[in-house]
């Protein structure tokens, strides 16, 4: 089974560059050290300033849970929590 996660952030303008640096690092680390993380795309759109869209694919809901409990994610989340105006998370199971 595959499990998709979509996250959107509205980032405070003053923190935009720092947030992106931390996000890229989190994505790269997730792909490198989490065997259940298969895709972690970080996307932006110049028509929607200060918004970030994540598209993540995991082996299963358990693999996503492992991601949320990882030390690198917890450190990332702690560093960026004050930089975020709005965050939404949606999860989807693969339909075969």
C-alpha positions in Angstrom: 0.0 0.0 0.0 1.1 3.6 -0.6 0.2 6.5 1.5 0.2 10.2 0.3 0.6 13.2 2.5 -0.1 16.8 1.3 0.9 19.7 3.6 0.5 23.4 2.9 2.1 26.1 4.8 1.6 29.9 4.9 4.9 31.2 6.1 5.5 34.5 7.7 7.3 36.7 5.2 10.2 37.6 7.6 11.0 33.8 7.9 10.6 32.8 4.3 14.3 32.0 3.4 15.1 30.4 6.7 11.9 28.2 6.5 12.8 27.0 3.0 16.4 26.1 4.1 15.0 24.1 7.0 12.3 22.5 4.8 14.8 21.4 2.1 17.0 19.9 4.8 14.1 18.0 6.4 13.0 16.7 3.0 16.5 15.5 2.1 17.0 13.8 5.5 13.6 12.1 5.3 14.4 10.6 1.9 17.9 9.6 3.0 17.2 8.0 6.4 13.6 6.8 6.3 13.1 3.6 4.3 9.4 4.2 4.2 9.6 7.7 2.6 9.7 7.4 -1.2 9.0 10.9 -2.3 9.2 14.3 -0.6 8.6 17.3 -3.0 8.8 20.8 -1.8 6.9 23.2 -4.1 6.2 26.9 -4.2 4.3 29.2 -6.6 5.3 32.7 -7.3 1.6 33.6 -7.7 1.1 32.6 -4.0 3.9 34.2 -2.1 5.0 32.6 1.2 3.1 29.4 0.5 4.8 26.0 0.4 3.2 22.8 -0.8 4.6 19.4 0.2 3.8 16.2 -1.6 5.1 13.1 0.2 4.7 9.4 -0.5 5.2 6.8 2.2 5.0 3.0 2.2 2.1 3.1 4.7 0.4 5.2 7.4 2.9 3.6 9.9 5.8 4.9 7.8 4.4 8.4 8.0 3.9 7.9 11.8 7.6 6.9 12.0 8.5 10.2 10.1 6.5 12.2 12.6 8.3 10.6 15.5 11.8 10.9 14.0 14.4 13.2 15.7 15.0 15.2 12.5 11.3 15.9 12.0 10.8 16.9 15.7 13.8 19.2 15.5 12.5 20.7 12.2 9.0 21.2 13.7 10.4 22.9 16.8 12.5 25.3 14.7 9.7 26.3 12.3 6.7 26.4 14.5 7.0 30.2 15.1 7.5 30.8 11.4 4.1 29.4 10.3 0.9 31.4 10.0 -1.2 28.5 8.8 -0.6 24.7 8.3 -2.9 22.1 6.8 -2.2 18.4 6.5 -4.2 16.0 4.4 -3.6 12.2 4.0 -4.7 9.9 1.3 -4.6 6.1 0.8 -3.9 4.7 -2.6 -6.9 3.4 -4.5 -6.1 0.4 -6.7 
